[in-house]
Amino acid sequence: MIKHIDISTEELKKHFKNKDICLGGNARLKIYGLLKCRSGKRMNKENRVFFRSEEEAINMGYRPCGHCLKKHINNGFIQHHNR
């Protein structure tokens, strides 16, 4: 997990270009989603984190975004991962 406040704009662009980062998250709310999600784009930089994989986000205790990752919620993600 990479905190947005801990990385320079240049480093962040390099990670995006190399596809090292594939998901964004809200550290305060413990939600992860796609980088293009409208909800994620509106969050404060201080709360934003980046993940290399969905597995990393889940292992860190994050749940999928209800806007851009509805399929995860509809497929039983919440029931399965909150047991």
N, C-alpha and C positions, 0 to 999 in steps of 0.2 A: 504494500500500500504506500502510495506517495501522497503526501499532503501538498495541496496547491500552494500554500504559503511557504513551503520549504524548497520550492523549485523555481528557477528562473524561467522567464518566458522562452528564452532560447533553448533551454534544456527540455522544456515541455514540448515545444515544437518538434524537437529531434525525436522525442519519444513517440509523438503522434505519427511522424513521418515513417519511423521504423516499425510502427504498429506494436510497440512495446506496451502501450496502454490501450485497452479496449473498452473499459467501462469507467464511469464516474460514480461518485457516491456522496452522500451527505453524512458527515461524521456525527453530527448532533442527532439526526433522526435514524441513523443506521439503515439507510435505504441506498440501493445501487441501481443504476440504469444505464441506458445507452448514452453515448457522448452527445448525440444529436437531440436528446429529449429536451422539450421546452422547460420542464420543471427543473432539470439539472442546470440549464443555462441561467436560470433566475436566482440560483442560490448564492449566498455570500461566499467569497473566496476563502474566508476563514473556515468555513464548514466543508469545503469541497476536498475530496480525496479521489485518487485514481487507482484503478486495479489493473493488473496484467491479465486476469482471467476471472470468469464467473466463480470458479472454485475458490479463488482467493477471497473474493467478497463474501461468499457463503461461510467459509471457514473463519472469517473475522466477525461473524454474527450479523451480517447485513441481510436485509430482505429485498426482494425485487420491487421496483417502482410500479405503482398501480396504473401509471399512464403508458409508459413505453414497453413494459414487460408484462402486460395483462395475461399473456398465455401462460406464464409461470404460475400465476395466482390461480387461474382457471384450471390448471392441470394438477392442482393439489399441493403446490409447493408449500404453502403455509401450514397445512395440516401435517404434511410429511416432516418438515424441518422444525416444527415447534413441539414435537412430542417429548 
